Amino acid sequence: MTVAKVSTAQPDVLKGTIVTIETDISRGLHAFSIVGLAGKAVDESKDRVGSAIKHSGFSSPKTKNQKIVVSLSPADLKKEGPLFDLPIAVAYLIASGDIKVDSVKRVLIGELGLDGTVRPVKGILSSVKVAKEAGFTEVIVPKENAMEAALIEEIAIYPANTLKEVIDHISLPDEENEKTKLTFQPPTIIQDGWYESSVSLEDIKGQESAKRGLIIAAAGRHNVMLVGPPGTGKTMLARALRALLPPLSREEALTVTAIHSLVNSDFSISTRPPFRSPHHTASHTSLVGGGTYPKPGEITLAHHGVLFMDEFPEFDRRSLDALRQPLEDRVVSISRVQNTAEFPADFILVAALNPYRGSEDGTKDLGRAMQETYKNKVSGPILDRIDLWLEVPHVPYETLTAIPSKTKETSIAREQILSARDKQRSRFENTTTHTNSGMSARDIENLISLSDEVKNLLKVSSAKLNLSPRGYHRLIKVSRTIADLDGREEITTAHVLEALQYRVNL
């Protein structure tokens, strides 16, 4: 007997790893061992595989006195999940001589039921992506995963319902029994369009300054802090932002889908930016990511979308401080003894807070009230990374009871945001930056021209507000976004003055 080799792929956040499954069968007392740093789910696959093989018309490995060794290579990569069931079963049947397969360079992915059915697995998109990059021409996946797998172009995707179907598809032609081939899965078309939120700008009475701030945030992807007493519409404003974010590009949509596929969330295949809203009691690991073998958290699930953190100061202080790196570098690094991982975390932070724990004291300085109430639980470095500080005060009764305006605020805002994004796309055409919020100090120096009048205003304002260099650059970025919304090529003092309204003096 020869060593049988079959290929599969271990998924990761953005890109998986090709795993070679080698099976060797030798004489001896019955033994079935899986080596290669296999997790619990992988080690248990021997029982699922044995039963699935029996119900597919072949002799179960448990009925023979033989020593079976299954090796998963590379051996130092932690193997997790039940996706190895299907390739292990096929590798065993090849090694035992029960089937002879063609020479097609393919990848097999899928969990097996005891009756031989092929069940869906997580992380299929990143697995198929790495298979294509490694030069494979065909991937066999569970039927439920086929649409997601077919998002990757220029590689054949074949959905399977049972192990028997897979065996018939990969086996060499037989004169005695005609083999039925699997049906090719057509490419999946990503649903395009704006997200129609249950809350829109038209539903929010008053709060014109805050709504204007949301439009600026959506146009330049700026971080937002919503500050105000309970019941004034902070959560509504945050949810209304979803309807203002332009649809993702195909590349961004594939990245978002790959991340959510890995954690098995309910995110659908579309160009709609994700919106994550963790509760303030969420653990540090669930928010930031982690574990012995690091897994992504909420801030990675919000990649290319919005991370809404209601009751912001109530989150764990350690979790809030962990936001420093992703807010600045758009990635989060997690280091453990066994492994180190860097996950993407390019999101818009929308934080909401009530500056008072108890009753309101009538102060107008909400920033100072927040600091005194929470005793600096929200650190200065975090607040320095917030571009827009939006106050959400009580709305007068007359405004609440006024006849609703028929103005289509959301539609008008979308047109302004798309126009501003187009200007930014042209501005950063030859750089890795895509929006104003992502500009580095060098980008500001090379791409943003400031008149002497604007420079003087920035200098005086920075001195009065005691802005850090980071705060100074963020002021310029917001001013640039306001100018884009205004359709102006140059930043004027009016744009800077409006941007200053959204800075808080702490």
C-alpha positions in Angstrom: 0.0 0.0 0.0 1.2 3.5 -0.8 0.8 6.7 1.2 -2.3 8.6 0.0 -2.3 12.4 -0.2 -5.2 14.7 -0.2 -5.3 18.5 0.1 -7.6 20.7 2.2 -7.3 24.2 3.7 -7.3 25.6 7.2 -9.2 28.9 7.3 -7.9 32.1 8.9 -9.2 35.6 9.2 -8.1 36.8 5.8 -6.1 34.0 4.3 -6.0 30.2 5.1 -3.3 27.7 4.9 -3.1 24.6 2.6 -3.0 21.4 4.7 -1.8 18.2 3.2 -3.4 15.0 4.6 -1.3 11.9 4.3 -2.7 8.5 5.2 -0.7 5.3 5.7 -2.1 1.9 6.3 0.0 -1.0 7.7 -0.7 -4.5 9.1 -1.2 -4.9 12.9 -3.8 -4.6 15.6 -6.5 -2.0 14.8 -5.4 1.6 15.5 -6.5 4.9 14.1 -4.3 7.9 15.0 -4.3 11.5 13.7 -1.0 13.4 14.1 -0.1 17.0 13.4 -1.3 19.2 16.2 -5.0 18.2 15.8 -7.6 19.9 17.9 -10.4 18.0 19.7 -12.9 18.3 16.8 -10.2 16.9 14.4 -9.3 14.0 16.7 -12.9 13.0 17.0 -13.3 12.9 13.2 -12.0 9.2 13.2 -15.4 8.1 14.5 -17.4 10.3 12.1 -15.3 9.2 9.2 -15.6 5.5 10.1 -19.4 5.6 10.2 -19.7 7.8 7.1 -17.5 5.4 5.1 -19.7 2.4 6.2 -22.9 4.1 5.2 -21.4 5.0 1.8 -21.0 1.4 0.8 -17.5 0.7 1.9 -15.9 -1.3 4.8 -15.5 0.7 7.9 -11.9 1.2 9.1 -12.9 -0.3 12.5 -13.8 -3.7 10.9 -10.2 -4.3 9.8 -7.0 -5.2 11.8 -4.8 -2.5 10.5 -2.8 0.5 11.7 -4.0 3.7 10.2 -1.9 6.9 10.6 -3.3 10.2 9.3 -0.7 13.0 9.2 -1.8 16.7 8.9 1.0 18.9 7.4 2.4 21.4 8.3 2.6 19.7 11.6 3.3 22.8 13.7 0.0 24.5 12.6 -2.9 24.1 15.0 -5.7 22.2 13.2 -9.2 23.1 14.4 -12.8 22.3 13.3 -14.5 19.4 11.6 -13.7 20.5 8.0 -11.0 17.8 7.9 -13.6 14.9 7.9 -14.2 14.8 4.2 -10.5 14.8 3.1 -9.5 12.3 5.8 -12.3 9.9 4.6 -11.2 10.2 0.9 -7.5 9.8 1.9 -8.3 6.6 3.8 -10.3 5.1 0.9 -7.4 5.9 -1.5 -4.8 4.3 0.8 -6.9 1.2 1.4 -7.4 0.7 -2.4 -11.1 1.1 -2.3 -11.1 3.9 -4.9 -8.8 5.2 -7.5 -9.0 8.9 -8.2 -8.1 11.2 -11.2 -5.1 13.6 -11.2 -7.1 16.8 -10.9 -5.5 19.2 -8.4 -8.3 19.7 -6.0 -9.1 20.7 -2.4 -11.7 18.9 -0.3 -13.5 20.7 2.6 -16.4 19.5 4.7 -17.7 17.9 7.9 -19.3 14.4 7.7 -22.4 13.2 9.3 -22.6 9.6 10.6 -24.8 8.7 7.6 -22.3 10.1 5.1 -23.9 13.5 4.5 -21.5 16.5 4.0 -22.3 19.3 6.4 -21.3 23.0 6.2 -18.2 24.4 7.9 -16.9 27.8 8.9 -14.4 30.0 7.1 -15.0 28.6 3.7 -14.2 31.8 1.8 -10.6 32.2 3.1 -10.0 28.5 2.5 -11.1 28.7 -1.2 -9.1 31.9 -1.6 -5.8 30.3 -0.5 -6.6 27.2 -2.7 -6.8 29.4 -5.7 -3.6 31.2 -4.9 -1.8 27.9 -4.4 -2.7 26.8 -7.9 -5.6 24.4 -7.3 -8.2 24.2 -10.0 -11.1 22.6 -8.2 -12.7 22.8 -4.7 -15.4 20.4 -3.4 -17.4 22.0 -0.6 -20.6 21.3 1.3 -23.7 22.4 -0.6 -24.7 25.0 2.1 -21.3 26.7 1.6 -21.3 26.7 -2.2 -22.6 30.2 -2.7 -20.0 31.7 -0.4 -17.2 29.6 -2.0 -18.3 30.8 -5.5 -17.5 34.4 -4.6 -13.9 33.5 -5.6 -13.5 33.6 -9.3 -11.4 31.5 -11.7 -11.6 28.3 -9.7 -14.2 25.5 -10.1 -16.5 25.0 -7.1 -18.5 21.8 -6.8 -21.1 21.5 -4.0 -21.6 18.0 -2.5 -24.4 16.5 -0.4 -22.9 13.2 0.5 -19.5 11.4 0.7 -20.8 9.0 -2.0 -21.3 11.9 -4.4 -17.7 13.1 -3.8 -16.3 9.6 -4.4 -18.2 9.3 -7.7 -17.0 12.7 -8.8 -13.3 12.1 -8.1 -13.0 8.4 -9.1 -11.6 7.2 -12.4 -14.1 6.0 -15.0 -15.3 2.5 -14.4 -16.8 0.3 -17.1 -19.0 -1.6 -14.6 -20.5 1.4 -12.8 -21.2 4.8 -14.4 -19.9 7.7 -12.2 -22.1 10.7 -11.7 -20.1 14.0 -11.6 -21.0 16.9 -9.3 -22.6 20.0 -10.8 -20.5 23.1 -11.2 -21.6 26.0 -8.9 -22.0 29.3 -10.9 -20.3 32.4 -9.7 -22.1 34.2 -6.9 -23.1 37.8 -7.5 -22.7 40.1 -4.5 -25.9 42.0 -3.6 -25.2 45.7 -4.1 -27.0 48.7 -2.6 -27.3 51.0 0.4 -28.4 49.6 3.7 -32.0 50.6 4.5 -31.9 51.1 8.2 -35.0 51.0 10.4 -33.9 54.4 11.6 -33.1 57.2 9.2 -32.3 60.9 9.5 -35.9 61.8 8.9 -37.0 59.9 12.0 -34.9 62.1 14.3 -36.5 65.3 15.4 -34.1 68.2 16.0 -30.4 67.4 16.7 -29.4 69.1 13.4 -25.8 69.6 14.6 -25.5 65.9 15.4 -27.0 64.9 12.1 -24.5 67.2 10.3 -21.7 65.5 12.3 -22.9 62.1 11.1 -22.7 63.2 7.5 -19.2 64.4 8.0 -18.3 61.1 9.7 -19.7 59.0 6.9 -18.0 61.1 4.2 -14.5 60.9 5.7 -14.9 57.8 8.0 -14.2 59.8 11.2 -14.7 58.6 14.7 -17.6 60.0 16.6 -18.5 60.6 20.3 -22.2 61.2 21.0 -22.7 63.0 24.4 -25.9 63.8 26.0 -28.5 62.9 28.7 -30.6 59.7 28.5 -33.4 59.6 25.9 -32.1 62.3 23.6 -31.5 60.1 20.5 -27.9 59.0 20.7 -28.7 55.4 19.8 -31.0 56.5 17.0 -28.3 58.7 15.6 -25.8 55.8 15.7 -28.2 53.5 13.9 -29.1 56.1 11.3 -25.4 56.2 10.4 -25.7 52.8 8.8 -27.9 54.2 6.0 -25.3 56.9 5.2 -22.3 54.6 4.6 -21.6 53.9 0.9 -21.7 50.3 -0.2 -18.4 48.4 0.1 -16.3 47.7 -3.0 -16.1 44.0 -4.1 -12.7 43.6 -2.5 -13.9 45.0 0.8 -17.1 42.9 0.7 -15.0 39.7 0.2 -12.8 40.7 3.2 -15.8 41.3 5.4 -17.5 38.1 4.4 -14.3 36.1 5.0 -14.1 37.5 8.6 -17.7 36.8 9.4 -17.6 33.4 7.8 -14.8 32.4 10.2 -16.8 33.2 13.3 -20.1 31.9 11.8 -22.0 35.2 12.3 -25.3 36.0 10.5 -23.7 38.5 8.2 -25.1 38.0 4.6 -23.1 38.2 1.4 -23.6 41.8 0.4 -21.8 45.2 0.1 -23.5 46.6 3.2 -20.9 47.7 5.8 -21.2 45.7 9.1 -22.6 47.3 12.2 -21.4 45.8 15.6 -22.9 46.9 18.9 -21.4 44.9 21.8 -22.9 45.3 25.2 -20.8 47.2 27.8 -20.6 44.0 29.9 -18.7 42.2 27.0 -15.4 40.7 28.1 -12.1 42.0 27.0 -11.4 38.9 24.8 -14.8 39.1 23.1 -14.3 42.8 22.2 -10.6 42.8 21.2 -10.0 39.2 20.3 -7.7 36.6 21.9 -7.5 33.1 23.2 -4.7 30.5 23.4 -4.8 30.5 19.6 -6.0 34.1 18.9 -9.4 34.6 17.4 -11.0 37.9 16.2 -13.2 39.9 18.4 -15.9 42.6 17.9 -13.5 45.2 16.6 -12.4 42.9 13.8 -16.0 42.0 13.0 -16.6 45.7 12.6 -13.8 45.9 9.9 -15.0 48.3 7.1 -18.1 49.1 9.1 -19.2 50.7 12.4 -18.4 49.7 16.0 -21.1 51.3 18.2 -20.2 51.3 21.9 -23.2 52.5 23.9 -22.5 53.6 27.5 -18.9 53.9 26.5 -17.4 54.6 29.9 -19.1 51.5 31.4 -16.8 49.2 29.3 -13.8 47.7 31.0 -10.9 50.2 31.3 -8.5 47.7 29.8 -10.8 47.2 26.8 -11.1 50.9 26.2 -7.3 51.4 26.3 -7.0 48.5 23.8 -8.8 50.6 21.2 -5.7 52.9 20.9 -3.9 50.7 18.4 -6.9 49.9 16.0 -8.0 53.6 16.1 -4.5 54.7 15.0 -3.1 51.8 12.9 -6.4 50.1 11.7 -5.1 46.7 13.0 -5.1 45.0 16.4 -2.1 42.8 17.5 -2.7 39.9 19.9 0.3 38.1 21.4 0.1 34.8 23.2 2.8 32.3 24.2 1.7 29.8 21.5 0.9 32.3 18.8 0.8 36.0 17.7 -1.8 37.3 15.3 -2.6 40.7 13.7 -6.2 41.2 12.7 -7.7 44.0 10.6 -9.7 46.6 12.5 -10.5 49.5 10.2 -13.8 50.7 11.5 -15.7 53.9 12.4 -16.0 54.1 16.2 -19.3 55.6 17.3 -19.3 56.0 21.1 -22.2 57.2 23.1 -22.2 58.3 26.7 -24.3 60.0 29.3 -22.1 62.6 31.2 -24.0 62.0 34.4 -24.5 58.8 36.4 -27.3 60.3 38.3 -29.5 63.3 37.7 -28.4 66.2 35.5 -26.9 69.2 37.3 -27.6 71.7 34.5 -24.0 72.2 33.4 -23.3 73.0 29.8 -19.7 71.7 29.9 -20.5 68.1 29.1 -16.8 67.2 28.6 -15.9 68.4 32.1 -19.0 66.7 33.6 -18.0 63.4 31.9 -14.5 63.6 33.3 -15.7 64.3 36.8 -18.4 61.6 36.7 -16.2 58.8 35.4 -13.0 60.0 37.1 -11.0 59.8 33.9 -12.0 56.3 33.1 -12.0 57.3 29.5 -8.3 58.2 29.0 -7.0 61.3 27.2 -5.3 59.2 24.4 -8.7 57.7 23.5 -10.5 61.0 23.5 -7.6 62.4 21.4 -8.4 59.9 18.7 -12.1 61.0 18.5 -12.6 63.3 15.5 -16.1 64.6 16.2 -17.6 65.3 19.6 -21.3 65.7 19.0 -23.6 67.0 21.8 -27.1 65.5 21.8 -29.1 67.7 24.2 -32.8 67.5 25.1 -35.2 68.4 22.2 -37.9 71.0 22.9 -41.4 69.7 23.1 -42.4 72.0 20.2 -39.9 70.3 18.0 -41.1 66.8 19.0 -44.7 67.6 18.2 -44.0 69.5 15.0 -45.3 68.2 11.6 -42.7 66.0 10.1 -40.7 67.5 7.2 -41.1 65.9 3.8 -37.5 66.6 3.0 -35.6 63.4 2.1 -32.7 64.1 4.3 -31.1 60.6 3.9 -31.2 60.8 0.1 -29.7 64.3 0.0 -27.0 63.2 2.5 -26.1 60.1 0.4 -25.5 62.3 -2.7 -23.2 64.6 -0.7 -21.3 61.7 0.8 -20.8 59.9 -2.5 -19.5 63.2 -4.1 -17.1 63.7 -1.2 -15.9 60.1 -1.4 -15.3 60.5 -5.2 -13.1 63.5 -4.5 -11.1 61.5 -1.9 -10.7 58.6 -4.3 -9.2 60.9 -6.8 -7.0 62.6 -4.2 -5.5 59.3 -2.9 -5.4 57.6 -6.3 -1.7 56.8 -6.1 -1.5 56.0 -2.4 -2.7 53.3 0.0 -5.1 55.8 1.7 -8.8 55.7 0.7 -10.5 58.4 2.9 -9.5 61.5 4.7 -9.4 59.9 8.1 -6.7 57.5 6.9 -4.2 60.2 6.0 -0.8 60.1 7.5 1.2 63.1 8.5 3.1 62.7 5.2 -0.1 62.6 3.2 -1.3 65.8 4.8 2.0 67.5 4.0 2.1 66.3 0.4 -1.6 66.4 -0.6 -3.3 69.1 1.5 -2.5 72.7 0.7 -3.3 75.4 3.3 -3.5 79.1 2.8 -1.7 81.4 5.2 -5.1 82.5 6.6 -6.0 78.9 7.4 -2.6 78.2 8.8 -2.9 81.1 11.2 -6.3 80.0 12.3 -5.1 76.5 12.9 -2.1 77.8 14.9 -4.2 80.0 17.2 -6.9 77.3 17.6 -4.3 74.7 18.5 -2.7 76.9 21.1 -6.1 77.8 22.7 -7.3 74.2 22.8 -3.9 72.8 23.7 -4.1 70.3 20.8 -1.6 67.5 20.5 0.1 66.9 17.1 -2.4 64.1 16.6 -5.3 66.4 17.4 -3.9 69.1 15.1 -3.8 66.6 12.2 -7.2 65.3 12.9 -8.6 68.9 12.9 -7.1 69.2 9.4 -8.6 65.9 8.3 -12.1 66.9 9.4 -11.7 70.3 7.8 -10.7 68.6 4.5 -13.9 66.4 4.7 -16.1 69.4 5.3 -14.5 71.1 2.3 -15.2 68.0 0.2 -18.8 68.0 1.2 -18.9 71.7 0.3 -17.4 70.9 -3.2 -14.3 73.1 -2.6 -10.8 72.4 -3.7 -9.2 74.4 -0.9 -9.8 74.4 2.8 -11.2 77.8 4.0 -11.4 79.3 7.4 -15.2 78.5 7.4 -14.4 74.8 7.1 -11.8 75.0 9.9 -14.2 76.9 12.2 -16.9 74.2 11.7 -14.4 71.5 12.4 -13.5 73.3 15.6 -17.1 73.1 16.8 -16.7 69.3 17.0 -13.6 69.4 19.2 -13.9 69.2 22.9 -11.7 71.2 25.3 -10.7 68.8 28.1 
